[in-house]
Amino acid sequence: MLKCVEIVAVTSDYLDGQLRFSDGLSVRTHLAICRNCRRFVRQMRLTLRVLQQMPEPEIHDLEAVASQLAEAAKKPS
Ligand SMILES: [Zn+2]
């Protein structure tokens, strides 16, 4: 039987369908008896769905944001 901490560790692989069949079965068995992990997995699934719907950030945008933050940090508030 998996422990809760082990469920947390494999949740993203589980939701991606990356687990071996037997591992997925172990996760489902745990979820059947553990309400906390059921809630965690449901939350994780929602989070992944939201992340997948977000557009990929452009690298140069990230750099622009980073330099703006660096500039803002230099200025006295
Ligand atoms: Zn659990």
PDB file of the backbone (N, CA, C, O) and the ligand in Angstrom, with CONECT records:
HET     ZN  A 101       1
ATOM      1  N   MET A   1       0.845  -1.201   0.000  1.00  0.00           N
ATOM      2  CA  MET A   1       0.000   0.000   0.000  1.00  0.00           C
ATOM      3  C   MET A   1       0.879   1.249   0.000  1.00  0.00           C
ATOM      4  O   MET A   1       1.811   1.372   0.795  1.00  0.00           O
ATOM      5  N   LEU A   2       0.559   2.184  -0.921  1.00  0.00           N
ATOM      6  CA  LEU A   2       1.337   3.416  -0.986  1.00  0.00           C
ATOM      7  C   LEU A   2       0.982   4.324   0.180  1.00  0.00           C
ATOM      8  O   LEU A   2      -0.135   4.293   0.698  1.00  0.00           O
ATOM      9  N   LYS A   3       1.954   5.133   0.582  1.00  0.00           N
ATOM     10  CA  LYS A   3       1.684   6.152   1.589  1.00  0.00           C
ATOM     11  C   LYS A   3       1.272   7.446   0.887  1.00  0.00           C
ATOM     12  O   LYS A   3       1.497   7.614  -0.312  1.00  0.00           O
ATOM     13  N   CYS A   4       0.666   8.355   1.651  1.00  0.00           N
ATOM     14  CA  CYS A   4       0.200   9.617   1.073  1.00  0.00           C
ATOM     15  C   CYS A   4       1.347  10.371   0.410  1.00  0.00           C
ATOM     16  O   CYS A   4       1.181  10.941  -0.668  1.00  0.00           O
ATOM     17  N   VAL A   5       2.507  10.372   1.055  1.00  0.00           N
ATOM     18  CA  VAL A   5       3.636  11.122   0.505  1.00  0.00           C
ATOM     19  C   VAL A   5       4.068  10.535  -0.838  1.00  0.00           C
ATOM     20  O   VAL A   5       4.559  11.252  -1.710  1.00  0.00           O
ATOM     21  N   GLU A   6       3.882   9.232  -0.994  1.00  0.00           N
ATOM     22  CA  GLU A   6       4.230   8.604  -2.277  1.00  0.00           C
ATOM     23  C   GLU A   6       3.208   8.959  -3.354  1.00  0.00           C
ATOM     24  O   GLU A   6       3.553   9.098  -4.527  1.00  0.00           O
ATOM     25  N   ILE A   7       1.961   9.103  -2.950  1.00  0.00           N
ATOM     26  CA  ILE A   7       0.925   9.535  -3.898  1.00  0.00           C
ATOM     27  C   ILE A   7       1.258  10.931  -4.412  1.00  0.00           C
ATOM     28  O   ILE A   7       1.208  11.196  -5.613  1.00  0.00           O
ATOM     29  N   VAL A   8       1.599  11.815  -3.479  1.00  0.00           N
ATOM     30  CA  VAL A   8       1.939  13.186  -3.868  1.00  0.00           C
ATOM     31  C   VAL A   8       3.093  13.185  -4.870  1.00  0.00           C
ATOM     32  O   VAL A   8       3.093  13.951  -5.833  1.00  0.00           O
ATOM     33  N   ALA A   9       4.083  12.309  -4.629  1.00  0.00           N
ATOM     34  CA  ALA A   9       5.271  12.278  -5.482  1.00  0.00           C
ATOM     35  C   ALA A   9       4.957  11.836  -6.909  1.00  0.00           C
ATOM     36  O   ALA A   9       5.624  12.269  -7.849  1.00  0.00           O
ATOM     37  N   VAL A  10       3.952  10.983  -7.081  1.00  0.00           N
ATOM     38  CA  VAL A  10       3.682  10.444  -8.419  1.00  0.00           C
ATOM     39  C   VAL A  10       2.449  11.061  -9.073  1.00  0.00           C
ATOM     40  O   VAL A  10       2.070  10.667 -10.177  1.00  0.00           O
ATOM     41  N   THR A  11       1.820  12.026  -8.400  1.00  0.00           N
ATOM     42  CA  THR A  11       0.543  12.545  -8.909  1.00  0.00           C
ATOM     43  C   THR A  11       0.650  13.100 -10.321  1.00  0.00           C
ATOM     44  O   THR A  11      -0.212  12.828 -11.157  1.00  0.00           O
ATOM     45  N   SER A  12       1.700  13.879 -10.601  1.00  0.00           N
ATOM     46  CA  SER A  12       1.758  14.484 -11.939  1.00  0.00           C
ATOM     47  C   SER A  12       1.967  13.415 -13.008  1.00  0.00           C
ATOM     48  O   SER A  12       1.396  13.504 -14.095  1.00  0.00           O
ATOM     49  N   ASP A  13       2.790  12.396 -12.702  1.00  0.00           N
ATOM     50  CA  ASP A  13       2.954  11.285 -13.646  1.00  0.00           C
ATOM     51  C   ASP A  13       1.645  10.520 -13.815  1.00  0.00           C
ATOM     52  O   ASP A  13       1.288  10.104 -14.917  1.00  0.00           O
ATOM     53  N   TYR A  14       0.937  10.344 -12.698  1.00  0.00           N
ATOM     54  CA  TYR A  14      -0.344   9.642 -12.739  1.00  0.00           C
ATOM     55  C   TYR A  14      -1.322  10.382 -13.655  1.00  0.00           C
ATOM     56  O   TYR A  14      -1.984   9.767 -14.492  1.00  0.00           O
ATOM     57  N   LEU A  15      -1.407  11.700 -13.491  1.00  0.00           N
ATOM     58  CA  LEU A  15      -2.349  12.484 -14.295  1.00  0.00           C
ATOM     59  C   LEU A  15      -1.917  12.541 -15.756  1.00  0.00           C
ATOM     60  O   LEU A  15      -2.757  12.680 -16.645  1.00  0.00           O
ATOM     61  N   ASP A  16      -0.623  12.437 -16.007  1.00  0.00           N
ATOM     62  CA  ASP A  16      -0.114  12.430 -17.380  1.00  0.00           C
ATOM     63  C   ASP A  16      -0.230  11.049 -18.024  1.00  0.00           C
ATOM     64  O   ASP A  16       0.048  10.891 -19.212  1.00  0.00           O
ATOM     65  N   GLY A  17      -0.640  10.046 -17.237  1.00  0.00           N
ATOM     66  CA  GLY A  17      -0.707   8.688 -17.760  1.00  0.00           C
ATOM     67  C   GLY A  17       0.671   8.079 -17.960  1.00  0.00           C
ATOM     68  O   GLY A  17       0.853   7.196 -18.799  1.00  0.00           O
ATOM     69  N   GLN A  18       1.651   8.560 -17.179  1.00  0.00           N
ATOM     70  CA  GLN A  18       3.030   8.099 -17.342  1.00  0.00           C
ATOM     71  C   GLN A  18       3.367   6.895 -16.466  1.00  0.00           C
ATOM     72  O   GLN A  18       4.423   6.283 -16.626  1.00  0.00           O
ATOM     73  N   LEU A  19       2.471   6.558 -15.542  1.00  0.00           N
ATOM     74  CA  LEU A  19       2.781   5.448 -14.630  1.00  0.00           C
ATOM     75  C   LEU A  19       2.562   4.109 -15.320  1.00  0.00           C
ATOM     76  O   LEU A  19       1.730   3.978 -16.218  1.00  0.00           O
ATOM     77  N   ARG A  20       3.344   3.102 -14.867  1.00  0.00           N
ATOM     78  CA  ARG A  20       3.045   1.749 -15.316  1.00  0.00           C
ATOM     79  C   ARG A  20       1.659   1.358 -14.810  1.00  0.00           C
ATOM     80  O   ARG A  20       1.164   1.912 -13.828  1.00  0.00           O
ATOM     81  N   PHE A  21       1.045   0.400 -15.492  1.00  0.00           N
ATOM     82  CA  PHE A  21      -0.324   0.007 -15.141  1.00  0.00           C
ATOM     83  C   PHE A  21      -0.441  -0.354 -13.664  1.00  0.00           C
ATOM     84  O   PHE A  21      -1.382   0.057 -12.986  1.00  0.00           O
ATOM     85  N   SER A  22       0.540  -1.138 -13.169  1.00  0.00           N
ATOM     86  CA  SER A  22       0.461  -1.597 -11.780  1.00  0.00           C
ATOM     87  C   SER A  22       0.599  -0.429 -10.800  1.00  0.00           C
ATOM     88  O   SER A  22      -0.026  -0.417  -9.739  1.00  0.00           O
ATOM     89  N   ASP A  23       1.431   0.558 -11.173  1.00  0.00           N
ATOM     90  CA  ASP A  23       1.580   1.733 -10.303  1.00  0.00           C
ATOM     91  C   ASP A  23       0.304   2.572 -10.303  1.00  0.00           C
ATOM     92  O   ASP A  23      -0.134   3.063  -9.263  1.00  0.00           O
ATOM     93  N   GLY A  24      -0.281   2.726 -11.487  1.00  0.00           N
ATOM     94  CA  GLY A  24      -1.533   3.465 -11.571  1.00  0.00           C
ATOM     95  C   GLY A  24      -2.618   2.810 -10.745  1.00  0.00           C
ATOM     96  O   GLY A  24      -3.438   3.480 -10.117  1.00  0.00           O
ATOM     97  N   LEU A  25      -2.608   1.485 -10.757  1.00  0.00           N
ATOM     98  CA  LEU A  25      -3.583   0.725  -9.973  1.00  0.00           C
ATOM     99  C   LEU A  25      -3.373   0.970  -8.479  1.00  0.00           C
ATOM    100  O   LEU A  25      -4.335   1.114  -7.725  1.00  0.00           O
ATOM    101  N   SER A  26      -2.108   1.017  -8.058  1.00  0.00           N
ATOM    102  CA  SER A  26      -1.803   1.281  -6.647  1.00  0.00           C
ATOM    103  C   SER A  26      -2.303   2.660  -6.246  1.00  0.00           C
ATOM    104  O   SER A  26      -2.845   2.845  -5.157  1.00  0.00           O
ATOM    105  N   VAL A  27      -2.111   3.644  -7.158  1.00  0.00           N
ATOM    106  CA  VAL A  27      -2.576   5.001  -6.865  1.00  0.00           C
ATOM    107  C   VAL A  27      -4.090   5.007  -6.729  1.00  0.00           C
ATOM    108  O   VAL A  27      -4.634   5.581  -5.786  1.00  0.00           O
ATOM    109  N   ARG A  28      -4.773   4.361  -7.681  1.00  0.00           N
ATOM    110  CA  ARG A  28      -6.239   4.362  -7.633  1.00  0.00           C
ATOM    111  C   ARG A  28      -6.750   3.662  -6.381  1.00  0.00           C
ATOM    112  O   ARG A  28      -7.745   4.079  -5.789  1.00  0.00           O
ATOM    113  N   THR A  29      -6.065   2.598  -5.983  1.00  0.00           N
ATOM    114  CA  THR A  29      -6.469   1.890  -4.768  1.00  0.00           C
ATOM    115  C   THR A  29      -6.349   2.806  -3.556  1.00  0.00           C
ATOM    116  O   THR A  29      -7.231   2.843  -2.698  1.00  0.00           O
ATOM    117  N   HIS A  30      -5.239   3.547  -3.500  1.00  0.00           N
ATOM    118  CA  HIS A  30      -5.054   4.483  -2.390  1.00  0.00           C
ATOM    119  C   HIS A  30      -6.131   5.567  -2.417  1.00  0.00           C
ATOM    120  O   HIS A  30      -6.697   5.918  -1.381  1.00  0.00           O
ATOM    121  N   LEU A  31      -6.411   6.099  -3.624  1.00  0.00           N
ATOM    122  CA  LEU A  31      -7.397   7.176  -3.735  1.00  0.00           C
ATOM    123  C   LEU A  31      -8.784   6.707  -3.300  1.00  0.00           C
ATOM    124  O   LEU A  31      -9.595   7.491  -2.808  1.00  0.00           O
ATOM    125  N   ALA A  32      -9.039   5.412  -3.493  1.00  0.00           N
ATOM    126  CA  ALA A  32     -10.349   4.875  -3.119  1.00  0.00           C
ATOM    127  C   ALA A  32     -10.565   4.934  -1.613  1.00  0.00           C
ATOM    128  O   ALA A  32     -11.702   5.015  -1.149  1.00  0.00           O
ATOM    129  N   ILE A  33      -9.481   4.893  -0.853  1.00  0.00           N
ATOM    130  CA  ILE A  33      -9.628   4.859   0.609  1.00  0.00           C
ATOM    131  C   ILE A  33      -9.160   6.135   1.290  1.00  0.00           C
ATOM    132  O   ILE A  33      -9.369   6.298   2.492  1.00  0.00           O
ATOM    133  N   CYS A  34      -8.528   7.049   0.547  1.00  0.00           N
ATOM    134  CA  CYS A  34      -7.930   8.221   1.196  1.00  0.00           C
ATOM    135  C   CYS A  34      -8.529   9.501   0.630  1.00  0.00           C
ATOM    136  O   CYS A  34      -8.245   9.885  -0.505  1.00  0.00           O
ATOM    137  N   ARG A  35      -9.356  10.152   1.431  1.00  0.00           N
ATOM    138  CA  ARG A  35     -10.044  11.337   0.956  1.00  0.00           C
ATOM    139  C   ARG A  35      -9.062  12.483   0.719  1.00  0.00           C
ATOM    140  O   ARG A  35      -9.222  13.256  -0.225  1.00  0.00           O
ATOM    141  N   ASN A  36      -8.053  12.591   1.572  1.00  0.00           N
ATOM    142  CA  ASN A  36      -7.092  13.684   1.428  1.00  0.00           C
ATOM    143  C   ASN A  36      -6.387  13.628   0.078  1.00  0.00           C
ATOM    144  O   ASN A  36      -6.227  14.646  -0.594  1.00  0.00           O
ATOM    145  N   CYS A  37      -5.967  12.427  -0.308  1.00  0.00           N
ATOM    146  CA  CYS A  37      -5.271  12.290  -1.584  1.00  0.00           C
ATOM    147  C   CYS A  37      -6.216  12.490  -2.757  1.00  0.00           C
ATOM    148  O   CYS A  37      -5.832  13.038  -3.791  1.00  0.00           O
ATOM    149  N   ARG A  38      -7.460  12.040  -2.588  1.00  0.00           N
ATOM    150  CA  ARG A  38      -8.446  12.304  -3.651  1.00  0.00           C
ATOM    151  C   ARG A  38      -8.561  13.800  -3.879  1.00  0.00           C
ATOM    152  O   ARG A  38      -8.579  14.262  -5.021  1.00  0.00           O
ATOM    153  N   ARG A  39      -8.639  14.556  -2.795  1.00  0.00           N
ATOM    154  CA  ARG A  39      -8.774  16.006  -2.913  1.00  0.00           C
ATOM    155  C   ARG A  39      -7.516  16.597  -3.553  1.00  0.00           C
ATOM    156  O   ARG A  39      -7.594  17.483  -4.405  1.00  0.00           O
ATOM    157  N   PHE A  40      -6.355  16.090  -3.127  1.00  0.00           N
ATOM    158  CA  PHE A  40      -5.099  16.601  -3.667  1.00  0.00           C
ATOM    159  C   PHE A  40      -5.016  16.357  -5.173  1.00  0.00           C
ATOM    160  O   PHE A  40      -4.653  17.251  -5.937  1.00  0.00           O
ATOM    161  N   VAL A  41      -5.356  15.137  -5.588  1.00  0.00           N
ATOM    162  CA  VAL A  41      -5.252  14.786  -7.013  1.00  0.00           C
ATOM    163  C   VAL A  41      -6.236  15.615  -7.838  1.00  0.00           C
ATOM    164  O   VAL A  41      -5.925  16.045  -8.948  1.00  0.00           O
ATOM    165  N   ARG A  42      -7.424  15.831  -7.279  1.00  0.00           N
ATOM    166  CA  ARG A  42      -8.413  16.625  -8.013  1.00  0.00           C
ATOM    167  C   ARG A  42      -7.910  18.063  -8.196  1.00  0.00           C
ATOM    168  O   ARG A  42      -8.043  18.655  -9.267  1.00  0.00           O
ATOM    169  N   GLN A  43      -7.332  18.603  -7.124  1.00  0.00           N
ATOM    170  CA  GLN A  43      -6.798  19.960  -7.183  1.00  0.00           C
ATOM    171  C   GLN A  43      -5.668  20.052  -8.201  1.00  0.00           C
ATOM    172  O   GLN A  43      -5.580  20.999  -8.982  1.00  0.00           O
ATOM    173  N   MET A  44      -4.804  19.032  -8.167  1.00  0.00           N
ATOM    174  CA  MET A  44      -3.661  18.980  -9.078  1.00  0.00           C
ATOM    175  C   MET A  44      -4.127  18.909 -10.533  1.00  0.00           C
ATOM    176  O   MET A  44      -3.550  19.551 -11.412  1.00  0.00           O
ATOM    177  N   ARG A  45      -5.167  18.128 -10.774  1.00  0.00           N
ATOM    178  CA  ARG A  45      -5.689  17.981 -12.137  1.00  0.00           C
ATOM    179  C   ARG A  45      -6.208  19.325 -12.642  1.00  0.00           C
ATOM    180  O   ARG A  45      -5.964  19.704 -13.787  1.00  0.00           O
ATOM    181  N   LEU A  46      -6.934  20.048 -11.768  1.00  0.00           N
ATOM    182  CA  LEU A  46      -7.444  21.366 -12.145  1.00  0.00           C
ATOM    183  C   LEU A  46      -6.293  22.317 -12.440  1.00  0.00           C
ATOM    184  O   LEU A  46      -6.336  23.082 -13.404  1.00  0.00           O
ATOM    185  N   THR A  47      -5.258  22.260 -11.594  1.00  0.00           N
ATOM    186  CA  THR A  47      -4.118  23.148 -11.772  1.00  0.00           C
ATOM    187  C   THR A  47      -3.425  22.882 -13.102  1.00  0.00           C
ATOM    188  O   THR A  47      -3.078  23.815 -13.826  1.00  0.00           O
ATOM    189  N   LEU A  48      -3.225  21.602 -13.422  1.00  0.00           N
ATOM    190  CA  LEU A  48      -2.572  21.249 -14.682  1.00  0.00           C
ATOM    191  C   LEU A  48      -3.393  21.723 -15.869  1.00  0.00           C
ATOM    192  O   LEU A  48      -2.845  22.187 -16.869  1.00  0.00           O
ATOM    193  N   ARG A  49      -4.720  21.603 -15.754  1.00  0.00           N
ATOM    194  CA  ARG A  49      -5.583  22.013 -16.857  1.00  0.00           C
ATOM    195  C   ARG A  49      -5.448  23.517 -17.097  1.00  0.00           C
ATOM    196  O   ARG A  49      -5.356  23.968 -18.239  1.00  0.00           O
ATOM    197  N   VAL A  50      -5.439  24.282 -16.009  1.00  0.00           N
ATOM    198  CA  VAL A  50      -5.292  25.737 -16.133  1.00  0.00           C
ATOM    199  C   VAL A  50      -3.940  26.077 -16.759  1.00  0.00           C
ATOM    200  O   VAL A  50      -3.853  26.930 -17.642  1.00  0.00           O
ATOM    201  N   LEU A  51      -2.887  25.402 -16.293  1.00  0.00           N
ATOM    202  CA  LEU A  51      -1.547  25.672 -16.819  1.00  0.00           C
ATOM    203  C   LEU A  51      -1.475  25.362 -18.318  1.00  0.00           C
ATOM    204  O   LEU A  51      -0.842  26.092 -19.081  1.00  0.00           O
ATOM    205  N   GLN A  52      -2.134  24.268 -18.728  1.00  0.00           N
ATOM    206  CA  GLN A  52      -2.078  23.886 -20.140  1.00  0.00           C
ATOM    207  C   GLN A  52      -2.811  24.877 -21.022  1.00  0.00           C
ATOM    208  O   GLN A  52      -2.506  25.005 -22.207  1.00  0.00           O
ATOM    209  N   GLN A  53      -3.790  25.589 -20.439  1.00  0.00           N
ATOM    210  CA  GLN A  53      -4.547  26.548 -21.235  1.00  0.00           C
ATOM    211  C   GLN A  53      -3.826  27.888 -21.350  1.00  0.00           C
ATOM    212  O   GLN A  53      -4.171  28.718 -22.191  1.00  0.00           O
ATOM    213  N   MET A  54      -2.830  28.089 -20.503  1.00  0.00           N
ATOM    214  CA  MET A  54      -2.090  29.332 -20.578  1.00  0.00           C
ATOM    215  C   MET A  54      -1.137  29.293 -21.768  1.00  0.00           C
ATOM    216  O   MET A  54      -0.535  28.257 -22.050  1.00  0.00           O
ATOM    217  N   PRO A  55      -1.000  30.427 -22.472  1.00  0.00           N
ATOM    218  CA  PRO A  55      -0.062  30.462 -23.593  1.00  0.00           C
ATOM    219  C   PRO A  55       1.371  30.318 -23.101  1.00  0.00           C
ATOM    220  O   PRO A  55       1.705  30.741 -21.994  1.00  0.00           O
ATOM    221  N   GLU A  56       2.209  29.719 -23.931  1.00  0.00           N
ATOM    222  CA  GLU A  56       3.628  29.594 -23.590  1.00  0.00           C
ATOM    223  C   GLU A  56       4.241  30.983 -23.471  1.00  0.00           C
ATOM    224  O   GLU A  56       4.090  31.797 -24.383  1.00  0.00           O
ATOM    225  N   PRO A  57       4.918  31.271 -22.385  1.00  0.00           N
ATOM    226  CA  PRO A  57       5.560  32.581 -22.276  1.00  0.00           C
ATOM    227  C   PRO A  57       6.747  32.674 -23.227  1.00  0.00           C
ATOM    228  O   PRO A  57       7.507  31.720 -23.397  1.00  0.00           O
ATOM    229  N   GLU A  58       6.886  33.841 -23.838  1.00  0.00           N
ATOM    230  CA  GLU A  58       8.028  34.060 -24.721  1.00  0.00           C
ATOM    231  C   GLU A  58       9.259  34.331 -23.867  1.00  0.00           C
ATOM    232  O   GLU A  58       9.186  35.038 -22.862  1.00  0.00           O
ATOM    233  N   ILE A  59      10.385  33.766 -24.274  1.00  0.00           N
ATOM    234  CA  ILE A  59      11.605  33.919 -23.483  1.00  0.00           C
ATOM    235  C   ILE A  59      11.992  35.393 -23.350  1.00  0.00           C
ATOM    236  O   ILE A  59      12.346  35.850 -22.263  1.00  0.00           O
ATOM    237  N   HIS A  60      11.922  36.142 -24.472  1.00  0.00           N
ATOM    238  CA  HIS A  60      12.349  37.532 -24.384  1.00  0.00           C
ATOM    239  C   HIS A  60      11.428  38.342 -23.485  1.00  0.00           C
ATOM    240  O   HIS A  60      11.860  39.321 -22.877  1.00  0.00           O
ATOM    241  N   ASP A  61      10.137  37.936 -23.394  1.00  0.00           N
ATOM    242  CA  ASP A  61       9.248  38.608 -22.460  1.00  0.00           C
ATOM    243  C   ASP A  61       9.723  38.396 -21.027  1.00  0.00           C
ATOM    244  O   ASP A  61       9.716  39.318 -20.211  1.00  0.00           O
ATOM    245  N   LEU A  62      10.135  37.166 -20.737  1.00  0.00           N
ATOM    246  CA  LEU A  62      10.618  36.877 -19.389  1.00  0.00           C
ATOM    247  C   LEU A  62      11.848  37.711 -19.067  1.00  0.00           C
ATOM    248  O   LEU A  62      12.001  38.216 -17.955  1.00  0.00           O
ATOM    249  N   GLU A  63      12.723  37.848 -20.060  1.00  0.00           N
ATOM    250  CA  GLU A  63      13.924  38.644 -19.828  1.00  0.00           C
ATOM    251  C   GLU A  63      13.571  40.101 -19.596  1.00  0.00           C
ATOM    252  O   GLU A  63      14.175  40.760 -18.749  1.00  0.00           O
ATOM    253  N   ALA A  64      12.584  40.619 -20.353  1.00  0.00           N
ATOM    254  CA  ALA A  64      12.151  41.996 -20.172  1.00  0.00           C
ATOM    255  C   ALA A  64      11.590  42.192 -18.769  1.00  0.00           C
ATOM    256  O   ALA A  64      11.895  43.179 -18.100  1.00  0.00           O
ATOM    257  N   VAL A  65      10.773  41.249 -18.335  1.00  0.00           N
ATOM    258  CA  VAL A  65      10.203  41.334 -16.989  1.00  0.00           C
ATOM    259  C   VAL A  65      11.318  41.295 -15.949  1.00  0.00           C
ATOM    260  O   VAL A  65      11.301  42.053 -14.978  1.00  0.00           O
ATOM    261  N   ALA A  66      12.289  40.404 -16.161  1.00  0.00           N
ATOM    262  CA  ALA A  66      13.389  40.272 -15.207  1.00  0.00           C
ATOM    263  C   ALA A  66      14.180  41.563 -15.111  1.00  0.00           C
ATOM    264  O   ALA A  66      14.547  41.985 -14.014  1.00  0.00           O
ATOM    265  N   SER A  67      14.452  42.204 -16.266  1.00  0.00           N
ATOM    266  CA  SER A  67      15.243  43.437 -16.215  1.00  0.00           C
ATOM    267  C   SER A  67      14.435  44.569 -15.598  1.00  0.00           C
ATOM    268  O   SER A  67      14.982  45.424 -14.901  1.00  0.00           O
ATOM    269  N   GLN A  68      13.116  44.573 -15.858  1.00  0.00           N
ATOM    270  CA  GLN A  68      12.274  45.590 -15.213  1.00  0.00           C
ATOM    271  C   GLN A  68      12.291  45.424 -13.700  1.00  0.00           C
ATOM    272  O   GLN A  68      12.372  46.401 -12.955  1.00  0.00           O
ATOM    273  N   LEU A  69      12.214  44.177 -13.260  1.00  0.00           N
ATOM    274  CA  LEU A  69      12.263  43.908 -11.823  1.00  0.00           C
ATOM    275  C   LEU A  69      13.590  44.352 -11.242  1.00  0.00           C
ATOM    276  O   LEU A  69      13.643  44.916 -10.149  1.00  0.00           O
ATOM    277  N   ALA A  70      14.674  44.094 -11.987  1.00  0.00           N
ATOM    278  CA  ALA A  70      15.999  44.480 -11.519  1.00  0.00           C
ATOM    279  C   ALA A  70      16.099  45.992 -11.424  1.00  0.00           C
ATOM    280  O   ALA A  70      16.665  46.519 -10.466  1.00  0.00           O
ATOM    281  N   GLU A  71      15.548  46.705 -12.422  1.00  0.00           N
ATOM    282  CA  GLU A  71      15.541  48.171 -12.387  1.00  0.00           C
ATOM    283  C   GLU A  71      14.749  48.667 -11.192  1.00  0.00           C
ATOM    284  O   GLU A  71      15.193  49.552 -10.460  1.00  0.00           O
ATOM    285  N   ALA A  72      13.560  48.081 -10.999  1.00  0.00           N
ATOM    286  CA  ALA A  72      12.686  48.509  -9.904  1.00  0.00           C
ATOM    287  C   ALA A  72      13.367  48.269  -8.555  1.00  0.00           C
ATOM    288  O   ALA A  72      13.182  49.039  -7.613  1.00  0.00           O
ATOM    289  N   ALA A  73      14.153  47.196  -8.473  1.00  0.00           N
ATOM    290  CA  ALA A  73      14.801  46.885  -7.203  1.00  0.00           C
ATOM    291  C   ALA A  73      15.903  47.886  -6.880  1.00  0.00           C
ATOM    292  O   ALA A  73      16.220  48.123  -5.715  1.00  0.00           O
ATOM    293  N   LYS A  74      16.495  48.482  -7.950  1.00  0.00           N
ATOM    294  CA  LYS A  74      17.580  49.447  -7.727  1.00  0.00           C
ATOM    295  C   LYS A  74      17.055  50.756  -7.165  1.00  0.00           C
ATOM    296  O   LYS A  74      17.715  51.423  -6.368  1.00  0.00           O
ATOM    297  N   LYS A  75      15.821  51.117  -7.612  1.00  0.00           N
ATOM    298  CA  LYS A  75      15.265  52.404  -7.209  1.00  0.00           C
ATOM    299  C   LYS A  75      14.863  52.369  -5.737  1.00  0.00           C
ATOM    300  O   LYS A  75      14.307  51.377  -5.264  1.00  0.00           O
ATOM    301  N   PRO A  76      15.145  53.453  -5.015  1.00  0.00           N
ATOM    302  CA  PRO A  76      14.641  53.494  -3.624  1.00  0.00           C
ATOM    303  C   PRO A  76      13.130  53.675  -3.643  1.00  0.00           C
ATOM    304  O   PRO A  76      12.616  54.464  -4.435  1.00  0.00           O
ATOM    305  N   SER A  77      12.430  52.975  -2.807  1.00  0.00           N
ATOM    306  CA  SER A  77      10.963  53.062  -2.811  1.00  0.00           C
ATOM    307  C   SER A  77      10.492  54.216  -1.956  1.00  0.00           C
ATOM    308  O   SER A  77       9.289  54.447  -1.838  1.00  0.00           O
TER     309      SER A  77
HETATM  310 ZN    ZN A 101      -3.430   9.386   1.036  1.00  0.00          ZN2+
END
